[in-house]
Amino acid sequence: MLADDPASSDGPVVAAFTSVQLDRTRGRAWSAMTATHPSYRGRGLATWVKRRSLNALAEASVHEAWAANDATNAPMIAVNDSLGYQPAAKSISVRRRLHH
């Protein structure tokens, strides 16, 4: 979603967006990222763009949508809850430090 940035005279900015990875063969999608520009937060734009994405996926015969949340990101958890996402599984994260 493009909008004029109220904090700048540089022209339009991306106010909110969402992106998905699609596995068309299995009919499922993974929410890769949803974000809202700080100047536009609190207006429901993340929910709006994510709902539009889910509707487009459903029209394309995708029957499952997955997302992951950082447990400390309460606003995104609230967005996903409002869209009907439900806990499905626990995951294991691994990390490796890289040294120069």
A tleap script that builds the chain and sets N, CA, C and O, in Angstrom:
source leaprc.protein.ff14SB
mol = sequence {
  NMET LEU ALA ASP ASP PRO ALA SER SER ASP
  GLY PRO VAL VAL ALA ALA PHE THR SER VAL
  GLN LEU ASP ARG THR ARG GLY ARG ALA TRP
  SER ALA MET THR ALA THR HIE PRO SER TYR
  ARG GLY ARG GLY LEU ALA THR TRP VAL LYS
  ARG ARG SER LEU ASN ALA LEU ALA GLU ALA
  SER VAL HIE GLU ALA TRP ALA ALA ASN ASP
  ALA THR ASN ALA PRO MET ILE ALA VAL ASN
  ASP SER LEU GLY TYR GLN PRO ALA ALA LYS
  SER ILE SER VAL ARG ARG ARG LEU HIE CHIE
}
set mol.1.N position { 0.842 -1.162 0.000 }
set mol.1.CA position { 0.000 0.000 0.000 }
set mol.1.C position { 0.888 1.226 0.000 }
set mol.1.O position { 1.721 1.377 0.894 }
set mol.2.N position { 0.735 2.110 -0.980 }
set mol.2.CA position { 1.484 3.351 -1.056 }
set mol.2.C position { 0.676 4.482 -0.447 }
set mol.2.O position { -0.546 4.530 -0.586 }
set mol.3.N position { 1.368 5.394 0.230 }
set mol.3.CA position { 0.718 6.563 0.806 }
set mol.3.C position { 1.740 7.679 0.883 }
set mol.3.O position { 2.945 7.437 0.818 }
set mol.4.N position { 1.253 8.904 1.022 }
set mol.4.CA position { 2.170 10.019 1.246 }
set mol.4.C position { 2.666 9.948 2.673 }
set mol.4.O position { 1.890 9.694 3.594 }
set mol.5.N position { 3.950 10.170 2.859 }
set mol.5.CA position { 4.552 10.132 4.188 }
set mol.5.C position { 4.306 11.464 4.875 }
set mol.5.O position { 4.801 12.490 4.407 }
set mol.6.N position { 3.547 11.483 5.984 }
set mol.6.CA position { 3.258 12.745 6.656 }
set mol.6.C position { 4.500 13.372 7.289 }
set mol.6.O position { 4.506 14.569 7.579 }
set mol.7.N position { 5.537 12.590 7.502 }
set mol.7.CA position { 6.752 13.105 8.138 }
set mol.7.C position { 7.774 13.584 7.113 }
set mol.7.O position { 8.856 14.028 7.497 }
set mol.8.N position { 7.464 13.508 5.830 }
set mol.8.CA position { 8.446 13.828 4.807 }
set mol.8.C position { 7.766 14.428 3.589 }
set mol.8.O position { 6.586 14.185 3.337 }
set mol.9.N position { 8.517 15.205 2.849 }
set mol.9.CA position { 7.993 15.744 1.594 }
set mol.9.C position { 8.621 15.022 0.405 }
set mol.9.O position { 8.592 15.531 -0.716 }
set mol.10.N position { 9.191 13.839 0.644 }
set mol.10.CA position { 9.867 13.078 -0.404 }
set mol.10.C position { 8.911 12.292 -1.289 }
set mol.10.O position { 9.364 11.618 -2.214 }
set mol.11.N position { 7.622 12.352 -1.045 }
set mol.11.CA position { 6.670 11.641 -1.878 }
set mol.11.C position { 6.153 10.377 -1.233 }
set mol.11.O position { 6.286 10.179 -0.026 }
set mol.12.N position { 5.555 9.515 -2.056 }
set mol.12.CA position { 4.924 8.302 -1.527 }
set mol.12.C position { 5.927 7.349 -0.867 }
set mol.12.O position { 7.096 7.283 -1.248 }
set mol.13.N position { 5.438 6.628 0.117 }
set mol.13.CA position { 6.211 5.588 0.799 }
set mol.13.C position { 5.353 4.328 0.816 }
set mol.13.O position { 4.136 4.391 0.645 }
set mol.14.N position { 5.990 3.201 1.020 }
set mol.14.CA position { 5.245 1.964 1.223 }
set mol.14.C position { 4.742 2.007 2.664 }
set mol.14.O position { 5.528 1.912 3.606 }
set mol.15.N position { 3.435 2.152 2.828 }
set mol.15.CA position { 2.858 2.256 4.167 }
set mol.15.C position { 2.766 0.888 4.833 }
set mol.15.O position { 2.952 0.779 6.045 }
set mol.16.N position { 2.482 -0.155 4.058 }
set mol.16.CA position { 2.390 -1.509 4.602 }
set mol.16.C position { 2.531 -2.515 3.463 }
set mol.16.O position { 2.170 -2.233 2.320 }
set mol.17.N position { 3.058 -3.684 3.791 }
set mol.17.CA position { 3.163 -4.744 2.787 }
set mol.17.C position { 3.191 -6.091 3.479 }
set mol.17.O position { 3.460 -6.192 4.676 }
set mol.18.N position { 2.912 -7.113 2.710 }
set mol.18.CA position { 3.080 -8.485 3.158 }
set mol.18.C position { 3.622 -9.289 1.991 }
set mol.18.O position { 3.343 -8.980 0.833 }
set mol.19.N position { 4.391 -10.310 2.295 }
set mol.19.CA position { 4.904 -11.185 1.245 }
set mol.19.C position { 4.722 -12.631 1.684 }
set mol.19.O position { 4.754 -12.948 2.873 }
set mol.20.N position { 4.532 -13.492 0.703 }
set mol.20.CA position { 4.338 -14.917 0.993 }
set mol.20.C position { 5.221 -15.761 0.089 }
set mol.20.O position { 5.596 -15.349 -1.009 }
set mol.21.N position { 5.537 -16.930 0.571 }
set mol.21.CA position { 6.168 -17.967 -0.231 }
set mol.21.C position { 5.081 -18.997 -0.505 }
set mol.21.O position { 4.333 -19.378 0.395 }
set mol.22.N position { 5.001 -19.439 -1.740 }
set mol.22.CA position { 3.901 -20.298 -2.152 }
set mol.22.C position { 4.400 -21.664 -2.577 }
set mol.22.O position { 5.343 -21.777 -3.360 }
set mol.23.N position { 3.765 -22.696 -2.059 }
set mol.23.CA position { 3.980 -24.069 -2.512 }
set mol.23.C position { 2.695 -24.473 -3.225 }
set mol.23.O position { 1.791 -25.055 -2.625 }
set mol.24.N position { 2.632 -24.156 -4.501 }
set mol.24.CA position { 1.408 -24.376 -5.271 }
set mol.24.C position { 1.048 -25.861 -5.341 }
set mol.24.O position { -0.131 -26.211 -5.315 }
set mol.25.N position { 2.058 -26.738 -5.431 }
set mol.25.CA position { 1.803 -28.177 -5.516 }
set mol.25.C position { 1.041 -28.680 -4.300 }
set mol.25.O position { 0.117 -29.482 -4.435 }
set mol.26.N position { 1.413 -28.224 -3.135 }
set mol.26.CA position { 0.741 -28.659 -1.902 }
set mol.26.C position { -0.416 -27.754 -1.509 }
set mol.26.O position { -1.139 -28.057 -0.560 }
set mol.27.N position { -0.602 -26.655 -2.217 }
set mol.27.CA position { -1.706 -25.749 -1.927 }
set mol.27.C position { -1.557 -25.016 -0.612 }
set mol.27.O position { -2.527 -24.822 0.120 }
set mol.28.N position { -0.321 -24.609 -0.318 }
set mol.28.CA position { -0.126 -23.883 0.941 }
set mol.28.C position { 0.849 -22.733 0.751 }
set mol.28.O position { 1.652 -22.709 -0.182 }
set mol.29.N position { 0.750 -21.790 1.663 }
set mol.29.CA position { 1.577 -20.593 1.604 }
set mol.29.C position { 2.163 -20.317 2.976 }
set mol.29.O position { 1.588 -20.677 4.003 }
set mol.30.N position { 3.312 -19.676 2.971 }
set mol.30.CA position { 4.015 -19.300 4.186 }
set mol.30.C position { 4.157 -17.789 4.185 }
set mol.30.O position { 4.709 -17.217 3.246 }
set mol.31.N position { 3.667 -17.141 5.226 }
set mol.31.CA position { 3.818 -15.702 5.355 }
set mol.31.C position { 5.279 -15.394 5.672 }
set mol.31.O position { 5.771 -15.714 6.753 }
set mol.32.N position { 5.958 -14.774 4.725 }
set mol.32.CA position { 7.375 -14.489 4.899 }
set mol.32.C position { 7.608 -13.223 5.713 }
set mol.32.O position { 8.549 -13.157 6.504 }
set mol.33.N position { 6.751 -12.210 5.524 }
set mol.33.CA position { 6.920 -10.962 6.261 }
set mol.33.C position { 5.700 -10.082 6.067 }
set mol.33.O position { 5.102 -10.055 4.991 }
set mol.34.N position { 5.341 -9.375 7.103 }
set mol.34.CA position { 4.332 -8.323 7.044 }
set mol.34.C position { 4.890 -7.156 7.830 }
set mol.34.O position { 5.414 -7.334 8.929 }
set mol.35.N position { 4.780 -5.965 7.273 }
set mol.35.CA position { 5.345 -4.800 7.962 }
set mol.35.C position { 4.531 -3.554 7.651 }
set mol.35.O position { 3.889 -3.449 6.606 }
set mol.36.N position { 4.573 -2.616 8.584 }
set mol.36.CA position { 3.929 -1.321 8.426 }
set mol.36.C position { 4.948 -0.236 8.761 }
set mol.36.O position { 5.650 -0.324 9.768 }
set mol.37.N position { 5.024 0.783 7.912 }
set mol.37.CA position { 5.910 1.921 8.148 }
set mol.37.C position { 5.555 2.527 9.515 }
set mol.37.O position { 4.374 2.655 9.836 }
set mol.38.N position { 6.547 2.896 10.318 }
set mol.38.CA position { 6.261 3.432 11.655 }
set mol.38.C position { 5.249 4.583 11.673 }
set mol.38.O position { 4.468 4.702 12.618 }
set mol.39.N position { 5.256 5.424 10.646 }
set mol.39.CA position { 4.317 6.558 10.608 }
set mol.39.C position { 2.866 6.132 10.440 }
set mol.39.O position { 1.956 6.935 10.648 }
set mol.40.N position { 2.642 4.873 10.066 }
set mol.40.CA position { 1.290 4.394 9.771 }
set mol.40.C position { 0.811 3.286 10.701 }
set mol.40.O position { -0.261 2.721 10.487 }
set mol.41.N position { 1.580 2.975 11.712 }
set mol.41.CA position { 1.182 1.901 12.631 }
set mol.41.C position { -0.053 2.291 13.433 }
set mol.41.O position { -0.331 3.471 13.647 }
set mol.42.N position { -0.785 1.270 13.870 }
set mol.42.CA position { -1.979 1.499 14.678 }
set mol.42.C position { -3.223 1.812 13.875 }
set mol.42.O position { -4.245 2.186 14.451 }
set mol.43.N position { -3.166 1.671 12.562 }
set mol.43.CA position { -4.316 1.980 11.706 }
set mol.43.C position { -4.935 0.738 11.073 }
set mol.43.O position { -5.854 0.851 10.262 }
set mol.44.N position { -4.444 -0.434 11.432 }
set mol.44.CA position { -5.006 -1.665 10.891 }
set mol.44.C position { -4.477 -2.049 9.517 }
set mol.44.O position { -5.039 -2.931 8.868 }
set mol.45.N position { -3.410 -1.407 9.061 }
set mol.45.CA position { -2.902 -1.679 7.719 }
set mol.45.C position { -2.281 -3.066 7.591 }
set mol.45.O position { -2.428 -3.708 6.551 }
set mol.46.N position { -1.592 -3.539 8.625 }
set mol.46.CA position { -1.009 -4.881 8.563 }
set mol.46.C position { -2.119 -5.924 8.403 }
set mol.46.O position { -1.994 -6.853 7.606 }
set mol.47.N position { -3.183 -5.766 9.152 }
set mol.47.CA position { -4.324 -6.680 9.031 }
set mol.47.C position { -4.933 -6.583 7.640 }
set mol.47.O position { -5.276 -7.598 7.034 }
set mol.48.N position { -5.064 -5.371 7.140 }
set mol.48.CA position { -5.670 -5.157 5.826 }
set mol.48.C position { -4.859 -5.822 4.721 }
set mol.48.O position { -5.424 -6.537 3.892 }
set mol.49.N position { -3.531 -5.599 4.691 }
set mol.49.CA position { -2.729 -6.184 3.601 }
set mol.49.C position { -2.660 -7.701 3.735 }
set mol.49.O position { -2.655 -8.415 2.733 }
set mol.50.N position { -2.606 -8.194 4.969 }
set mol.50.CA position { -2.528 -9.639 5.151 }
set mol.50.C position { -3.854 -10.299 4.772 }
set mol.50.O position { -3.856 -11.375 4.175 }
set mol.51.N position { -4.980 -9.669 5.111 }
set mol.51.CA position { -6.290 -10.208 4.727 }
set mol.51.C position { -6.429 -10.228 3.207 }
set mol.51.O position { -6.935 -11.203 2.650 }
set mol.52.N position { -5.993 -9.178 2.534 }
set mol.52.CA position { -6.048 -9.142 1.060 }
set mol.52.C position { -5.211 -10.268 0.477 }
set mol.52.O position { -5.619 -10.917 -0.487 }
set mol.53.N position { -4.051 -10.497 1.054 }
set mol.53.CA position { -3.184 -11.577 0.588 }
set mol.53.C position { -3.855 -12.934 0.784 }
set mol.53.O position { -3.839 -13.768 -0.120 }
set mol.54.N position { -4.441 -13.158 1.951 }
set mol.54.CA position { -5.124 -14.427 2.222 }
set mol.54.C position { -6.296 -14.638 1.272 }
set mol.54.O position { -6.524 -15.756 0.811 }
set mol.55.N position { -7.038 -13.581 0.977 }
set mol.55.CA position { -8.155 -13.694 0.043 }
set mol.55.C position { -7.651 -14.067 -1.355 }
set mol.55.O position { -8.247 -14.912 -2.023 }
set mol.56.N position { -6.561 -13.443 -1.795 }
set mol.56.CA position { -5.996 -13.760 -3.111 }
set mol.56.C position { -5.490 -15.197 -3.152 }
set mol.56.O position { -5.654 -15.887 -4.158 }
set mol.57.N position { -4.882 -15.643 -2.074 }
set mol.57.CA position { -4.408 -17.032 -2.015 }
set mol.57.C position { -5.577 -18.008 -2.101 }
set mol.57.O position { -5.507 -19.001 -2.826 }
set mol.58.N position { -6.647 -17.729 -1.367 }
set mol.58.CA position { -7.825 -18.605 -1.407 }
set mol.58.C position { -8.408 -18.653 -2.818 }
set mol.58.O position { -8.810 -19.721 -3.281 }
set mol.59.N position { -8.459 -17.512 -3.507 }
set mol.59.CA position { -8.963 -17.481 -4.878 }
set mol.59.C position { -8.067 -18.278 -5.825 }
set mol.59.O position { -8.520 -18.734 -6.875 }
set mol.60.N position { -6.791 -18.446 -5.453 }
set mol.60.CA position { -5.842 -19.203 -6.267 }
set mol.60.C position { -5.774 -20.665 -5.835 }
set mol.60.O position { -4.825 -21.373 -6.173 }
set mol.61.N position { -6.778 -21.113 -5.091 }
set mol.61.CA position { -6.902 -22.504 -4.633 }
set mol.61.C position { -5.844 -22.926 -3.620 }
set mol.61.O position { -5.544 -24.113 -3.493 }
set mol.62.N position { -5.288 -21.980 -2.914 }
set mol.62.CA position { -4.399 -22.315 -1.802 }
set mol.62.C position { -5.295 -22.572 -0.604 }
set mol.62.O position { -6.178 -21.766 -0.311 }
set mol.63.N position { -5.083 -23.689 0.099 }
set mol.63.CA position { -5.999 -24.060 1.172 }
set mol.63.C position { -5.374 -23.998 2.564 }
set mol.63.O position { -6.064 -24.247 3.553 }
set mol.64.N position { -4.094 -23.672 2.663 }
set mol.64.CA position { -3.434 -23.591 3.968 }
set mol.64.C position { -2.495 -22.405 3.991 }
set mol.64.O position { -1.731 -22.193 3.049 }
set mol.65.N position { -2.549 -21.626 5.066 }
set mol.65.CA position { -1.637 -20.494 5.235 }
set mol.65.C position { -0.923 -20.646 6.573 }
set mol.65.O position { -1.550 -20.871 7.607 }
set mol.66.N position { 0.388 -20.520 6.532 }
set mol.66.CA position { 1.225 -20.656 7.718 }
set mol.66.C position { 1.925 -19.340 8.013 }
set mol.66.O position { 2.201 -18.558 7.104 }
set mol.67.N position { 2.208 -19.102 9.274 }
set mol.67.CA position { 2.975 -17.928 9.684 }
set mol.67.C position { 3.731 -18.292 10.958 }
set mol.67.O position { 3.354 -19.219 11.675 }
set mol.68.N position { 4.775 -17.569 11.222 }
set mol.68.CA position { 5.518 -17.729 12.468 }
set mol.68.C position { 5.579 -16.365 13.137 }
set mol.68.O position { 5.565 -15.329 12.472 }
set mol.69.N position { 5.645 -16.380 14.438 }
set mol.69.CA position { 5.730 -15.135 15.189 }
set mol.69.C position { 6.846 -15.181 16.193 }
set mol.69.O position { 7.100 -16.214 16.813 }
set mol.70.N position { 7.513 -14.062 16.352 }
set mol.70.CA position { 8.398 -13.869 17.490 }
set mol.70.C position { 7.475 -13.722 18.701 }
set mol.70.O position { 6.531 -12.933 18.665 }
set mol.71.N position { 7.734 -14.455 19.744 }
set mol.71.CA position { 6.859 -14.444 20.920 }
set mol.71.C position { 6.754 -13.075 21.579 }
set mol.71.O position { 5.842 -12.849 22.374 }
set mol.72.N position { 7.669 -12.152 21.267 }
set mol.72.CA position { 7.632 -10.820 21.870 }
set mol.72.C position { 6.938 -9.794 20.980 }
set mol.72.O position { 6.813 -8.635 21.375 }
set mol.73.N position { 6.487 -10.183 19.800 }
set mol.73.CA position { 5.856 -9.249 18.874 }
set mol.73.C position { 4.335 -9.292 19.042 }
set mol.73.O position { 3.622 -9.855 18.211 }
set mol.74.N position { 3.855 -8.692 20.123 }
set mol.74.CA position { 2.428 -8.729 20.451 }
set mol.74.C position { 1.542 -8.153 19.339 }
set mol.74.O position { 0.487 -8.727 19.067 }
set mol.75.N position { 1.923 -7.036 18.678 }
set mol.75.CA position { 1.050 -6.521 17.617 }
set mol.75.C position { 0.845 -7.521 16.471 }
set mol.75.O position { -0.269 -7.642 15.960 }
set mol.76.N position { 1.894 -8.237 16.062 }
set mol.76.CA position { 1.738 -9.195 14.962 }
set mol.76.C position { 0.987 -10.436 15.421 }
set mol.76.O position { 0.237 -11.028 14.645 }
set mol.77.N position { 1.179 -10.828 16.654 }
set mol.77.CA position { 0.391 -11.942 17.199 }
set mol.77.C position { -1.095 -11.568 17.177 }
set mol.77.O position { -1.941 -12.395 16.834 }
set mol.78.N position { -1.407 -10.327 17.542 }
set mol.78.CA position { -2.803 -9.867 17.523 }
set mol.78.C position { -3.366 -9.862 16.107 }
set mol.78.O position { -4.519 -10.241 15.900 }
set mol.79.N position { -2.560 -9.436 15.121 }
set mol.79.CA position { -2.999 -9.464 13.719 }
set mol.79.C position { -3.321 -10.892 13.308 }
set mol.79.O position { -4.396 -11.159 12.771 }
set mol.80.N position { -2.399 -11.806 13.558 }
set mol.80.CA position { -2.624 -13.196 13.156 }
set mol.80.C position { -3.799 -13.817 13.895 }
set mol.80.O position { -4.565 -14.577 13.302 }
set mol.81.N position { -3.956 -13.509 15.169 }
set mol.81.CA position { -5.122 -14.001 15.914 }
set mol.81.C position { -6.417 -13.490 15.277 }
set mol.81.O position { -7.377 -14.245 15.121 }
set mol.82.N position { -6.438 -12.207 14.911 }
set mol.82.CA position { -7.656 -11.627 14.338 }
set mol.82.C position { -8.000 -12.242 12.980 }
set mol.82.O position { -9.159 -12.226 12.564 }
set mol.83.N position { -6.993 -12.785 12.291 }
set mol.83.CA position { -7.213 -13.406 10.985 }
set mol.83.C position { -7.480 -14.904 11.083 }
set mol.83.O position { -7.643 -15.576 10.065 }
set mol.84.N position { -7.523 -15.423 12.301 }
set mol.84.CA position { -7.884 -16.812 12.495 }
set mol.84.C position { -6.739 -17.805 12.520 }
set mol.84.O position { -6.974 -19.014 12.521 }
set mol.85.N position { -5.503 -17.322 12.539 }
set mol.85.CA position { -4.375 -18.252 12.665 }
set mol.85.C position { -4.443 -18.916 14.036 }
set mol.85.O position { -4.797 -18.280 15.028 }
set mol.86.N position { -4.102 -20.191 14.080 }
set mol.86.CA position { -4.105 -20.955 15.327 }
set mol.86.C position { -2.785 -21.689 15.470 }
set mol.86.O position { -2.185 -22.085 14.470 }
set mol.87.N position { -2.327 -21.874 16.696 }
set mol.87.CA position { -1.072 -22.628 16.886 }
set mol.87.C position { -1.184 -24.002 16.234 }
set mol.87.O position { -2.187 -24.699 16.386 }
set mol.88.N position { -0.126 -24.378 15.498 }
set mol.88.CA position { -0.146 -25.653 14.787 }
set mol.88.C position { 0.959 -26.582 15.253 }
set mol.88.O position { 0.774 -27.799 15.274 }
set mol.89.N position { 2.098 -26.034 15.624 }
set mol.89.CA position { 3.238 -26.870 16.000 }
set mol.89.C position { 4.296 -25.994 16.650 }
set mol.89.O position { 4.304 -24.774 16.493 }
set mol.90.N position { 5.158 -26.627 17.359 }
set mol.90.CA position { 6.324 -25.944 17.902 }
set mol.90.C position { 7.469 -26.184 16.937 }
set mol.90.O position { 7.507 -27.204 16.250 }
set mol.91.N position { 8.386 -25.259 16.887 }
set mol.91.CA position { 9.529 -25.448 16.004 }
set mol.91.C position { 10.819 -25.354 16.812 }
set mol.91.O position { 10.841 -24.864 17.941 }
set mol.92.N position { 11.856 -25.827 16.212 }
set mol.92.CA position { 13.172 -25.762 16.831 }
set mol.92.C position { 14.017 -24.813 16.006 }
set mol.92.O position { 14.107 -24.947 14.785 }
set mol.93.N position { 14.625 -23.868 16.666 }
set mol.93.CA position { 15.528 -22.943 15.991 }
set mol.93.C position { 16.952 -23.293 16.372 }
set mol.93.O position { 17.233 -23.672 17.509 }
set mol.94.N position { 17.824 -23.163 15.427 }
set mol.94.CA position { 19.245 -23.390 15.686 }
set mol.94.C position { 20.004 -22.160 15.219 }
set mol.94.O position { 19.546 -21.431 14.340 }
set mol.95.N position { 21.132 -21.944 15.796 }
set mol.95.CA position { 21.933 -20.824 15.355 }
set mol.95.C position { 23.392 -21.208 15.400 }
set mol.95.O position { 23.794 -22.158 16.072 }
set mol.96.N position { 24.161 -20.451 14.671 }
set mol.96.CA position { 25.603 -20.643 14.667 }
set mol.96.C position { 26.225 -19.271 14.593 }
set mol.96.O position { 25.867 -18.472 13.727 }
set mol.97.N position { 27.131 -18.990 15.467 }
set mol.97.CA position { 27.873 -17.731 15.419 }
set mol.97.C position { 28.910 -17.801 14.311 }
set mol.97.O position { 29.567 -18.824 14.118 }
set mol.98.N position { 29.044 -16.714 13.598 }
set mol.98.CA position { 30.042 -16.637 12.546 }
set mol.98.C position { 31.181 -15.749 13.026 }
set mol.98.O position { 30.959 -14.660 13.554 }
set mol.99.N position { 32.375 -16.222 12.837 }
set mol.99.CA position { 33.555 -15.465 13.262 }
set mol.99.C position { 34.335 -15.026 12.044 }
set mol.99.O position { 34.352 -15.706 11.018 }
set mol.100.N position { 34.969 -13.902 12.167 }
set mol.100.CA position { 35.783 -13.365 11.065 }
set mol.100.C position { 37.049 -14.153 10.891 }
set mol.100.O position { 37.853 -13.843 10.012 }
savepdb mol mol.pdb
quit
